[in-house]
Amino acid sequence: MTWTEEENERLVALVRAGEDLDAVADGVQRSSTSVVARLRRMLPLEHRSCPNDRVVIALRGHLRDPGYDWQANMLLTPPPRPIVRSPEIVRTGLAGLPDDDLVGVAHSVLLDDRSATAALRARLIDEVGKRGLARQVTRAHETYLTTLREPVGIGDVREWVDRWSIAIGLTEDRYTYGWSGGPW
């Protein structure tokens, strides 16, 4: 419901008379929330952020000055609030890698014992386990071994993949992410 000039004048008179918020709200037959919002608009822009329980007191202080123009202050519009966008979460390290990249990096690093520290290997295995990507890493290794089968003399690719996955720690004992009957 729109405020009338008469209601605005009554508000100002009640505040000048020293009434508290509840008495002012009763005097204009509005809710205290509505009254606080209206009184806040009568304050100078720089005082509009005062706490709700201080609005009546703040306006009363301004109204003591006979030259205070509450009507002019009501016409002032505060500047728009700044648009605040929450920062984009940027993940770094292994957690920041998409699944496909993690599978490729994990396979490459775990393929060669000399290429990584034990801590990096453990973190890779842990991240692969957390995301449930052990099957994809072992499939990558199987694909890799298939390309080497003849030159290296690998007979049973599946047996080599089993041995490799157990050797690097992708076993059911270490990760129980829904595996049944083995690491894949």
Residue pairs with C-beta under 8 A, 6 or more apart in sequence:
3 38
7 28
7 30
8 38
8 42
8 71
8 74
10 27
10 28
11 24
11 27
11 28
11 35
11 38
11 39
11 42
12 42
12 63
12 70
14 23
14 24
14 27
14 28
15 24
15 39
15 56
15 59
15 60
15 63
16 60
16 63
18 60
19 27
19 56
20 56
21 32
21 35
21 36
21 53
21 55
21 56
22 32
24 35
24 39
24 56
25 31
25 32
25 34
25 35
28 35
30 38
36 52
36 55
39 55
39 56
39 59
40 48
40 50
40 55
41 48
41 73
41 74
42 59
42 62
42 70
42 73
42 74
43 50
43 55
43 58
43 59
43 62
43 73
44 62
44 73
44 76
45 73
45 76
45 78
47 58
47 62
48 78
50 58
59 70
62 68
62 70
63 70
90 96
94 102
94 105
94 123
94 124
94 127
95 127
97 105
99 131
99 133
99 136
102 124
102 127
102 128
102 131
102 133
103 128
103 133
103 136
103 137
103 140
104 140
105 124
106 124
106 125
106 127
106 128
106 133
106 137
107 137
107 140
107 141
107 144
108 115
109 115
109 116
109 120
109 121
109 124
110 116
110 121
110 124
110 125
110 137
110 168
111 141
111 144
116 124
121 168
121 169
122 169
125 168
125 169
125 170
125 174
125 175
128 134
128 137
128 170
129 170
129 174
129 175
129 177
130 177
132 177
132 178
134 165
134 170
134 175
134 177
134 179
134 183
134 184
135 184
137 165
137 170
138 161
138 164
138 165
138 170
138 183
138 184
139 184
141 161
141 164
141 165
142 157
142 158
142 161
145 154
145 157
145 160
145 161
146 157
148 154
149 157
154 160
162 182
162 183
165 171
165 183
165 184
166 183
170 183
171 183
172 179
172 181
172 182
172 183
